[in-house]
Amino acid sequence: MIRFSLKCAKEHSFESWFQSGSAFEALKAAGHVACPVCGSDEVEKALMAPSVAHPRDAVDPPGRPRLDTPSTELETALAELRRQVEENSEYVGMNFASEARRIHAGDSPERAIYGEARADEARKLLEDGVPVAPLPFLPARKAN
């Protein structure tokens, strides 16, 4: 695969991926390459610099958002919620349903827990009066 910088007859710039340079030429000749802004099929390759990664850019490419840092108010709020949950409760993993039941019955010490449960297990907990709620994030071990 190769990415080309393209420009239409009306000077709109855009990029697109092609299987190869000859694939671009074949698609262009068939009229299948068009400007996404104006729809013109008069498209040419624009001058483009090669993409060479610098060692520091491999970690934090310039102009791209970092995925490990919240970039909106909602992402910040979710990150804070996750931090609060992880700091103030115990992760019980796939044992969540059984541990929540034991705590509710008084067979296990009362404490804040979080973990994983199948949808049918969570539904049954709610039907049985066990207070549970879904969290809007994946456990750290399942998140990238």
WOBEL-V905254 format. One record per backbone hydrogen bond with DSSP energy under -0.5 kcal/mol. NH is the residue of the N-H (numbers start at 1). CO is the residue of the C=O. If there is no record, write none. Layout:
nh;co
NH;CO
NH;CO
This chain:
nh;co
2;18
4;2
4;16
6;4
6;14
7;44
8;12
9;42
11;8
14;6
16;4
18;2
24;20
25;21
26;22
27;23
28;24
29;25
30;26
31;28
32;27
34;32
35;40
39;35
43;41
44;7
46;5
52;50
53;51
57;54
58;54
59;55
59;56
60;56
64;61
69;66
76;72
77;73
78;74
79;75
80;76
81;77
82;78
83;79
84;80
85;81
86;82
87;83
88;84
89;85
90;112
92;90
92;114
93;114
95;92
96;93
96;116
97;116
99;95
100;96
101;97
102;98
103;99
104;100
105;101
106;102
106;103
107;102
108;102
114;90
116;93
122;118
123;119
124;120
125;121
126;122
127;123
128;124
129;126
130;125
131;129
132;130
142;139
143;139
143;140
